[in-house]
Protein backbone atom coordinates (compact mmCIF):
# COMPACT_ATOMS: atom_id res chain seq x y z
CA UNK A 1 0.00 0.00 0.00
CA UNK A 2 1.14 3.57 -0.67
CA UNK A 3 2.56 5.48 2.28
CA UNK A 4 1.08 8.77 3.46
CA UNK A 5 3.11 11.98 3.43
CA UNK A 6 3.67 11.77 7.20
CA UNK A 7 4.85 8.14 6.95
CA UNK A 8 7.28 9.11 4.18
CA UNK A 9 8.49 12.09 6.23
CA UNK A 10 9.51 9.77 9.06
CA UNK A 11 11.95 8.03 6.69
CA UNK A 12 13.57 11.22 5.39
CA UNK A 13 16.66 12.91 6.94
CA UNK A 14 14.56 15.80 8.35
CA UNK A 15 17.38 18.30 7.75
CA UNK A 16 15.30 20.74 5.69
CA UNK A 17 18.40 21.28 3.54
CA UNK A 18 16.36 22.32 0.47
CA UNK A 19 18.66 20.28 -1.83
CA UNK A 20 15.56 18.56 -3.23
CA UNK A 21 14.13 21.88 -4.35
CA UNK A 22 11.45 22.00 -1.64
CA UNK A 23 11.51 24.24 1.46
CA UNK A 24 11.18 21.41 3.99
CA UNK A 25 11.43 17.63 4.20
CA UNK A 26 7.71 17.54 5.02
CA UNK A 27 6.85 19.44 1.85
CA UNK A 28 9.01 17.01 -0.13
CA UNK A 29 7.31 14.05 1.58
CA UNK A 30 3.89 15.39 0.59
CA UNK A 31 5.01 15.66 -3.03
CA UNK A 32 6.36 12.10 -2.92
CA UNK A 33 3.02 10.86 -1.55
CA UNK A 34 1.24 12.56 -4.45
CA UNK A 35 3.76 11.07 -6.93
CA UNK A 36 4.77 14.58 -7.96
CA UNK A 37 8.44 14.23 -7.00
CA UNK A 38 11.23 11.65 -7.28
CA UNK A 39 13.11 10.22 -4.33
CA UNK A 40 16.32 10.70 -6.34
CA UNK A 41 16.01 14.44 -5.60
CA UNK A 42 17.09 13.82 -1.99
CA UNK A 43 20.87 13.23 -1.86
CA UNK A 44 20.95 12.38 1.86
CA UNK A 45 18.29 9.68 2.14
CA UNK A 46 19.54 6.39 3.62
CA UNK A 47 19.74 3.14 1.66
CA UNK A 48 17.20 1.55 4.02
CA UNK A 49 14.78 4.41 3.40
CA UNK A 50 15.42 4.19 -0.35
CA UNK A 51 14.38 0.54 -0.33
CA UNK A 52 11.23 1.15 1.71
CA UNK A 53 10.23 4.29 -0.15
CA UNK A 54 11.10 2.83 -3.53
CA UNK A 55 8.71 -0.05 -2.98
CA UNK A 56 6.01 2.24 -1.60
CA UNK A 57 6.32 4.82 -4.37
CA UNK A 58 6.38 2.28 -7.23
CA UNK A 59 3.30 2.53 -9.49
CA UNK A 60 0.64 -0.07 -8.61
CA UNK A 61 0.79 -1.36 -12.22
CA UNK A 62 4.37 -2.31 -13.02
CA UNK A 63 5.97 -0.25 -15.83
CA UNK A 64 7.24 -2.52 -18.61
CA UNK A 65 8.74 -1.90 -22.04
CA UNK A 66 8.84 -4.42 -24.86
CA UNK A 67 10.51 -3.99 -28.20
CA UNK A 68 13.55 -1.79 -28.77
CA UNK A 69 14.39 1.58 -30.29
CA UNK A 70 11.97 4.32 -31.23
CA UNK A 71 9.06 1.91 -31.68
CA UNK A 72 9.39 0.20 -28.30
CA UNK A 73 6.07 -0.05 -26.45
CA UNK A 74 5.71 1.22 -22.89
CA UNK A 75 3.03 -0.36 -20.74
CA UNK A 76 1.73 -0.13 -17.19
CA UNK A 77 2.71 2.63 -14.74
CA UNK A 78 -0.98 3.43 -14.22
CA UNK A 79 -2.07 4.92 -10.91
CA UNK A 80 -5.81 5.61 -11.27
CA UNK A 81 -9.07 3.93 -12.23
CA UNK A 82 -10.57 6.94 -13.96
CA UNK A 83 -8.87 9.42 -16.27
CA UNK A 84 -10.55 12.43 -14.66
CA UNK A 85 -8.65 11.64 -11.46
CA UNK A 86 -5.30 11.80 -13.24
CA UNK A 87 -4.49 11.03 -16.86
CA UNK A 88 -3.83 7.46 -17.99
CA UNK A 89 -0.11 7.09 -18.68
CA UNK A 90 0.76 4.57 -21.42
CA UNK A 91 -1.68 4.06 -24.32
CA UNK A 92 -2.99 0.61 -25.12
CA UNK A 93 -0.89 -1.06 -27.83
CA UNK A 94 -2.54 -2.71 -30.85
CA UNK A 95 -1.02 -5.92 -32.18
CA UNK A 96 -1.90 -7.81 -35.37
CA UNK A 97 -2.05 -11.59 -35.10
CA UNK A 98 -0.04 -13.48 -37.72
CA UNK A 99 -0.38 -17.27 -37.67
CA UNK A 100 2.56 -19.51 -38.56
CA UNK A 101 0.19 -21.65 -40.67
CA UNK A 102 0.02 -18.91 -43.31
CA UNK A 103 2.17 -18.95 -46.43
CA UNK A 104 5.39 -16.94 -46.61
CA UNK A 105 3.67 -14.50 -48.96
CA UNK A 106 0.75 -14.01 -46.57
CA UNK A 107 3.07 -13.49 -43.58
CA UNK A 108 5.11 -10.94 -45.54
CA UNK A 109 1.95 -9.12 -46.65
CA UNK A 110 0.60 -8.85 -43.09
CA UNK A 111 3.95 -7.74 -41.69
CA UNK A 112 4.04 -5.08 -44.41
CA UNK A 113 0.58 -3.87 -43.39
CA UNK A 114 1.84 -3.31 -39.85
CA UNK A 115 4.92 -1.43 -41.08
CA UNK A 116 2.74 0.77 -43.32
CA UNK A 117 -0.01 1.42 -40.79
CA UNK A 118 1.34 4.72 -39.43
CA UNK A 119 -0.79 7.84 -39.82
CA UNK A 120 -0.45 11.42 -38.59
CA UNK A 121 -3.41 12.70 -36.60
CA UNK A 122 -3.34 16.12 -34.92
CA UNK A 123 0.43 16.04 -34.80
CA UNK A 124 0.85 12.55 -33.34
CA UNK A 125 2.20 9.49 -35.14
CA UNK A 126 -0.28 6.65 -34.66
CA UNK A 127 0.24 3.05 -35.79
CA UNK A 128 -0.30 -0.63 -35.15
CA UNK A 129 2.32 -1.16 -32.47
CA UNK A 130 3.22 -4.84 -32.57
CA UNK A 131 2.92 -8.23 -34.25
CA UNK A 132 1.53 -11.20 -32.32
CA UNK A 133 3.05 -14.25 -34.00
CA UNK A 134 1.00 -17.32 -33.10
CA UNK A 135 2.21 -20.93 -33.08
CA UNK A 136 -1.09 -22.18 -34.54
CA UNK A 137 0.64 -25.12 -36.23
CA UNK A 138 2.05 -26.49 -32.99
CA UNK A 139 5.27 -27.07 -34.93
CA UNK A 140 8.45 -25.47 -33.55
CA UNK A 141 10.13 -25.44 -36.97
CA UNK A 142 7.27 -23.59 -38.65
CA UNK A 143 7.12 -21.13 -35.82
CA UNK A 144 10.84 -20.42 -36.07
CA UNK A 145 10.61 -19.93 -39.85
CA UNK A 146 7.69 -17.56 -39.47
CA UNK A 147 9.61 -15.62 -36.80
CA UNK A 148 12.59 -15.23 -39.15
CA UNK A 149 10.30 -13.86 -41.85
CA UNK A 150 8.65 -11.38 -39.46
CA UNK A 151 12.06 -10.24 -38.22
CA UNK A 152 13.13 -9.67 -41.82
CA UNK A 153 10.01 -7.87 -43.03
CA UNK A 154 9.31 -5.80 -39.90
CA UNK A 155 12.66 -5.46 -38.10
CA UNK A 156 11.66 -2.49 -35.93
CA UNK A 157 8.21 -3.73 -34.90
CA UNK A 158 7.91 -5.17 -31.36
CA UNK A 159 6.88 -8.83 -31.35
CA UNK A 160 4.70 -11.02 -29.13
CA UNK A 161 5.56 -14.72 -29.53
CA UNK A 162 2.44 -16.72 -28.70
CA UNK A 163 3.37 -20.33 -27.99
CA UNK A 164 2.63 -22.72 -25.15
CA UNK A 165 5.32 -25.12 -26.36
CA UNK A 166 8.56 -24.10 -24.58
CA UNK A 167 10.62 -25.57 -27.42
CA UNK A 168 8.87 -23.39 -30.00
CA UNK A 169 9.12 -20.31 -27.80
CA UNK A 170 12.85 -20.86 -27.18
CA UNK A 171 13.62 -21.34 -30.88
CA UNK A 172 11.74 -18.20 -31.90
CA UNK A 173 12.87 -15.86 -29.11
CA UNK A 174 16.54 -16.17 -30.11
CA UNK A 175 15.71 -14.55 -33.45
CA UNK A 176 14.72 -11.40 -31.57
CA UNK A 177 17.78 -11.23 -29.32
CA UNK A 178 18.23 -7.73 -27.96
CA UNK A 179 14.74 -6.69 -29.10
CA UNK A 180 12.94 -7.60 -25.88
CA UNK A 181 9.93 -9.53 -27.19
CA UNK A 182 7.00 -10.81 -25.17
CA UNK A 183 6.84 -14.59 -24.84
CA UNK A 184 3.14 -15.27 -24.30
CA UNK A 185 1.89 -18.68 -23.22
CA UNK A 186 3.12 -19.36 -19.68
CA UNK A 187 0.51 -21.41 -17.83
CA UNK A 188 0.24 -23.82 -14.93
CA UNK A 189 1.63 -26.74 -16.95
CA UNK A 190 4.74 -25.06 -18.42
CA UNK A 191 5.49 -22.20 -16.03
CA UNK A 192 8.95 -23.33 -14.94
CA UNK A 193 10.27 -23.83 -18.47
CA UNK A 194 8.72 -20.61 -19.82
CA UNK A 195 10.02 -18.55 -16.92
CA UNK A 196 13.53 -19.89 -17.53
CA UNK A 197 13.33 -19.00 -21.24
CA UNK A 198 12.12 -15.45 -20.49
CA UNK A 199 14.82 -14.98 -17.86
CA UNK A 200 17.62 -16.29 -20.08
CA UNK A 201 16.57 -14.12 -23.04
CA UNK A 202 15.61 -10.98 -21.09
CA UNK A 203 12.09 -11.17 -22.48
CA UNK A 204 8.75 -10.13 -21.02
CA UNK A 205 6.65 -13.16 -20.03
CA UNK A 206 2.99 -13.36 -21.01
CA UNK A 207 1.00 -15.31 -18.42
CA UNK A 208 -2.36 -16.92 -19.18
CA UNK A 209 -4.77 -18.53 -16.75
CA UNK A 210 -8.37 -19.54 -16.20
CA UNK A 211 -9.53 -16.84 -13.83
CA UNK A 212 -7.95 -14.35 -11.45
CA UNK A 213 -7.14 -16.74 -8.62
CA UNK A 214 -5.06 -18.99 -10.85
CA UNK A 215 -3.51 -15.96 -12.51
CA UNK A 216 -2.33 -14.41 -9.23
CA UNK A 217 -0.89 -17.76 -8.10
CA UNK A 218 1.07 -18.02 -11.35
CA UNK A 219 2.48 -14.49 -11.22
CA UNK A 220 3.67 -15.02 -7.64
CA UNK A 221 5.41 -18.23 -8.64
CA UNK A 222 6.99 -16.65 -11.73
CA UNK A 223 8.28 -13.76 -9.64
CA UNK A 224 9.85 -16.24 -7.22
CA UNK A 225 11.62 -17.80 -10.23
CA UNK A 226 13.32 -14.48 -10.95
CA UNK A 227 11.10 -12.98 -13.66
CA UNK A 228 9.82 -9.50 -12.81
CA UNK A 229 8.31 -8.30 -16.10
CA UNK A 230 5.00 -9.89 -17.05
CA UNK A 231 1.83 -9.18 -18.99
CA UNK A 232 -1.23 -11.01 -17.77
CA UNK A 233 -4.28 -12.63 -19.36
CA UNK A 234 -7.15 -13.81 -17.16
CA UNK A 235 -8.55 -15.91 -20.00
CA UNK A 236 -11.46 -13.54 -20.64
CA UNK A 237 -12.64 -13.54 -24.26
CA UNK A 238 -16.29 -12.39 -24.09
CA UNK A 239 -17.14 -8.70 -23.74
CA UNK A 240 -18.74 -9.13 -20.32
CA UNK A 241 -15.80 -11.11 -18.97
CA UNK A 242 -13.20 -8.66 -20.33
CA UNK A 243 -14.93 -5.70 -18.68
CA UNK A 244 -15.42 -7.55 -15.40
CA UNK A 245 -12.00 -9.13 -15.07
CA UNK A 246 -9.95 -6.20 -16.39
CA UNK A 247 -11.75 -3.95 -13.90
CA UNK A 248 -11.14 -6.35 -11.01
CA UNK A 249 -7.45 -6.56 -11.95
CA UNK A 250 -7.09 -2.77 -12.06
CA UNK A 251 -9.01 -2.29 -8.81
CA UNK A 252 -6.98 -4.95 -7.02
CA UNK A 253 -3.72 -3.32 -8.10
CA UNK A 254 -4.66 0.31 -7.46
CA UNK A 255 -7.13 0.22 -4.57
CA UNK A 256 -5.76 -2.79 -2.68
CA UNK A 257 -2.09 -2.67 -3.69
CA UNK A 258 -2.36 -6.37 -4.65
CA UNK A 259 1.02 -6.98 -6.29
CA UNK A 260 0.25 -10.36 -7.95
CA UNK A 261 -2.19 -8.56 -10.30
CA UNK A 262 -0.18 -5.35 -10.66
CA UNK A 263 0.88 -6.02 -14.26
CA UNK A 264 -0.22 -4.80 -17.72
CA UNK A 265 -3.16 -6.73 -19.22
CA UNK A 266 -3.26 -8.34 -22.67
CA UNK A 267 -6.63 -9.05 -24.35
CA UNK A 268 -7.27 -11.21 -27.41
CA UNK A 269 -10.36 -9.91 -29.22
CA UNK A 270 -10.14 -11.62 -32.63
CA UNK A 271 -13.50 -12.14 -34.33
CA UNK A 272 -14.54 -13.25 -37.84
CA UNK A 273 -16.70 -10.15 -38.23
CA UNK A 274 -14.44 -7.09 -38.40
CA UNK A 275 -17.02 -4.69 -36.94
CA UNK A 276 -17.60 -7.05 -34.02
CA UNK A 277 -13.84 -7.23 -33.48
CA UNK A 278 -13.57 -3.44 -33.52
CA UNK A 279 -16.24 -3.16 -30.83
CA UNK A 280 -14.41 -5.73 -28.73
CA UNK A 281 -11.17 -3.76 -29.15
CA UNK A 282 -13.00 -0.61 -28.02
CA UNK A 283 -13.80 -2.39 -24.76
CA UNK A 284 -10.15 -3.29 -24.29
CA UNK A 285 -8.98 0.28 -24.93
CA UNK A 286 -11.59 1.77 -22.62
CA UNK A 287 -11.25 -0.81 -19.87
CA UNK A 288 -7.60 -1.12 -18.99
CA UNK A 289 -6.00 -3.35 -21.64
CA UNK A 290 -2.33 -2.57 -22.23
CA UNK A 291 -2.21 -4.75 -25.35
CA UNK A 292 -5.16 -5.61 -27.62
CA UNK A 293 -4.58 -8.32 -30.24
CA UNK A 294 -6.51 -8.03 -33.54
CA UNK A 295 -6.96 -10.40 -36.47
CA UNK A 296 -7.09 -7.67 -39.14
CA UNK A 297 -6.13 -4.02 -39.50
CA UNK A 298 -8.29 -2.42 -42.17
CA UNK A 299 -7.73 1.34 -42.47
CA UNK A 300 -11.23 2.26 -41.27
CA UNK A 301 -10.76 0.10 -38.19
CA UNK A 302 -7.34 1.56 -37.46
CA UNK A 303 -8.61 5.14 -37.71
CA UNK A 304 -11.53 4.45 -35.36
CA UNK A 305 -9.32 2.74 -32.77
CA UNK A 306 -6.49 5.25 -33.07
CA UNK A 307 -8.87 8.17 -32.52
CA UNK A 308 -10.48 6.49 -29.51
CA UNK A 309 -7.13 5.64 -27.94
CA UNK A 310 -5.78 9.11 -28.59
CA UNK A 311 -8.74 10.73 -26.86
CA UNK A 312 -8.74 8.41 -23.86
CA UNK A 313 -5.00 8.82 -23.30
CA UNK A 314 -4.86 12.61 -23.43
CA UNK A 315 -4.83 14.62 -20.23
CA UNK A 316 -8.45 15.73 -19.66
CA UNK A 317 -7.18 18.71 -17.65
CA UNK A 318 -4.76 19.95 -20.33
CA UNK A 319 -6.10 20.54 -23.88
CA UNK A 320 -3.96 19.32 -26.77
CA UNK A 321 -2.08 22.29 -28.18
CA UNK A 322 0.60 23.28 -30.66
CA UNK A 323 3.45 25.76 -30.38
CA UNK A 324 2.76 29.48 -30.76
CA UNK A 325 4.42 30.76 -33.93
CA UNK A 326 3.87 31.69 -37.58
CA UNK A 327 3.49 28.53 -39.69
CA UNK A 328 4.20 28.51 -43.43
CA UNK A 329 1.65 26.50 -45.41
CA UNK A 330 3.26 25.73 -48.75
CA UNK A 331 5.91 28.25 -49.83
CA UNK A 332 4.33 31.65 -49.15
CA UNK A 333 5.82 34.76 -50.74
CA UNK A 334 5.66 38.30 -49.37
CA UNK A 335 2.12 38.79 -50.71
CA UNK A 336 0.71 35.53 -49.30
CA UNK A 337 -2.41 35.72 -47.06
CA UNK A 338 -1.92 35.78 -43.28
CA UNK A 339 -4.48 33.94 -41.12
CA UNK A 340 -4.68 33.79 -37.34
CA UNK A 341 -6.30 31.24 -35.01
CA UNK A 342 -5.77 29.61 -31.61
CA UNK A 343 -3.33 26.85 -30.67
CA UNK A 344 -5.90 24.11 -29.98
CA UNK A 345 -4.40 21.14 -31.87
CA UNK A 346 -7.58 20.17 -33.67
CA UNK A 347 -8.17 23.77 -34.76
CA UNK A 348 -4.63 24.07 -36.10
CA UNK A 349 -4.69 20.82 -38.07
CA UNK A 350 -8.15 21.41 -39.53
CA UNK A 351 -7.36 25.00 -40.58
CA UNK A 352 -3.90 24.18 -41.94
CA UNK A 353 -5.36 21.19 -43.80
CA UNK A 354 -7.99 23.32 -45.49
CA UNK A 355 -5.38 25.93 -46.47
CA UNK A 356 -3.29 23.11 -47.99
CA UNK A 357 -6.37 21.88 -49.87
CA UNK A 358 -6.82 25.33 -51.39
CA UNK A 359 -3.30 25.15 -52.91
CA UNK A 360 -2.84 28.82 -52.02
CA UNK A 361 0.43 29.27 -50.12
CA UNK A 362 -0.32 31.15 -46.90
CA UNK A 363 0.93 31.99 -43.43
CA UNK A 364 -0.95 30.81 -40.38
CA UNK A 365 -0.37 32.66 -37.11
CA UNK A 366 -1.01 30.33 -34.20
CA UNK A 367 -1.57 32.19 -30.95
CA UNK A 368 -1.17 30.60 -27.52
CA UNK A 369 -4.64 30.46 -25.95
CA UNK A 370 -3.83 27.56 -23.59
CA UNK A 371 -5.16 25.04 -26.09
CA UNK A 372 -8.68 26.45 -26.29
CA UNK A 373 -10.78 26.63 -29.45
CA UNK A 374 -11.60 30.02 -31.03
CA UNK A 375 -14.96 30.71 -29.40
CA UNK A 376 -13.93 29.26 -26.04
CA UNK A 377 -10.72 31.29 -26.03
CA UNK A 378 -12.63 34.46 -26.96
CA UNK A 379 -15.21 33.85 -24.21
CA UNK A 380 -12.39 33.21 -21.70
CA UNK A 381 -10.65 36.46 -22.58
CA UNK A 382 -7.61 34.73 -24.09
CA UNK A 383 -8.27 35.58 -27.77
CA UNK A 384 -8.84 39.33 -27.53
CA UNK A 385 -7.97 42.31 -29.71
CA UNK A 386 -5.14 43.50 -27.47
CA UNK A 387 -3.57 40.03 -27.21
CA UNK A 388 -3.88 39.43 -30.96
CA UNK A 389 -2.26 42.80 -31.66
CA UNK A 390 0.56 42.10 -29.21
CA UNK A 391 1.25 38.67 -30.72
CA UNK A 392 1.31 39.92 -34.32
CA UNK A 393 3.51 42.88 -33.38
CA UNK A 394 6.02 40.71 -31.51
CA UNK A 395 6.01 37.84 -34.03
CA UNK A 396 8.14 39.70 -36.59
CA UNK A 397 5.82 38.65 -39.40
CA UNK A 398 5.77 42.23 -40.75
CA UNK A 399 9.33 41.71 -42.00
CA UNK A 400 8.19 38.77 -44.16
CA UNK A 401 5.11 40.26 -45.82
CA UNK A 402 4.50 43.13 -48.25
CA UNK A 403 1.00 43.85 -46.94
CA UNK A 404 -0.63 44.47 -43.60
CA UNK A 405 -3.74 42.34 -43.83
CA UNK A 406 -4.75 39.86 -41.12
CA UNK A 407 -7.57 37.35 -41.68
CA UNK A 408 -9.40 36.50 -38.44
CA UNK A 409 -11.89 33.63 -37.88
CA UNK A 410 -15.47 34.49 -38.83
CA UNK A 411 -16.70 33.39 -35.41
CA UNK A 412 -14.95 36.40 -33.82
CA UNK A 413 -15.91 38.98 -36.47
CA UNK A 414 -16.86 41.24 -33.57
CA UNK A 415 -13.13 41.74 -32.90
CA UNK A 416 -12.30 43.20 -36.32
CA UNK A 417 -12.73 46.87 -35.42
CA UNK A 418 -10.87 46.69 -32.11
CA UNK A 419 -8.00 44.72 -33.66
CA UNK A 420 -7.64 47.44 -36.34
CA UNK A 421 -7.50 50.04 -33.56
CA UNK A 422 -4.77 48.09 -31.77
CA UNK A 423 -2.77 47.23 -34.92
CA UNK A 424 -2.10 50.60 -36.46
CA UNK A 425 -2.03 50.55 -40.25
CA UNK A 426 -3.38 47.01 -40.55
CA UNK A 427 -6.45 45.86 -42.43
CA UNK A 428 -8.49 43.21 -40.64
CA UNK A 429 -10.42 40.85 -42.91
CA UNK A 430 -13.13 38.56 -41.61
CA UNK A 431 -12.57 35.01 -42.76
CA UNK A 432 -14.99 32.06 -42.93
CA UNK A 433 -16.78 30.82 -39.84
CA UNK A 434 -16.06 27.20 -40.75
CA UNK A 435 -12.64 25.91 -41.87
CA UNK A 436 -14.09 23.95 -44.79
CA UNK A 437 -14.99 27.27 -46.45
CA UNK A 438 -11.35 28.43 -46.54
CA UNK A 439 -10.52 27.00 -50.01
CA UNK A 440 -13.46 28.84 -51.61
CA UNK A 441 -12.61 31.99 -49.64
CA UNK A 442 -9.00 31.95 -50.90
CA UNK A 443 -9.89 31.17 -54.51
CA UNK A 444 -12.41 34.02 -54.53
CA UNK A 445 -9.70 36.43 -53.33
CA UNK A 446 -7.27 35.37 -56.06
CA UNK A 447 -9.84 35.20 -58.87
Secondary structure, DSSP 8 states (H G I E B T S, - for coil): ----HHHHHHHS------TTSSSSHHHHHHHHHTT-S-GGG-TT--HHHHHHHHHHHS-SS--EEES-GGG-EEE-----SSTTTS---S--EEEEEEETTS-HHHHHHHHHHHHT--EEETTEEE---EEEEE-TT--HHHHHHHHHHHHHH-TTSEEEEE-S-HHHHHHHHGGGTTS--EEEEE-TTTHHHHHHHHHHTT-EEEEE-SSHHHHHHHHHHHHHTT---EEEE----SHHHHHHHHHHHHHHHHTS--GGG-SEEEEE---SSHHHHHHHHHHHHHTTEEEEEES---HHHHHHHHHHHHHHTS-TTS--B---EEEEES---TTSEEEEEE-BHHHHHHHHHHHHHHT--EEEEEE-STT--HHHHHHTTSS-HHHHHHHHHHHTGGGT-SS-EEEE-GGGGGGHHHHHHHSTT-EEEE--SSGGGHHHHHHHHH-
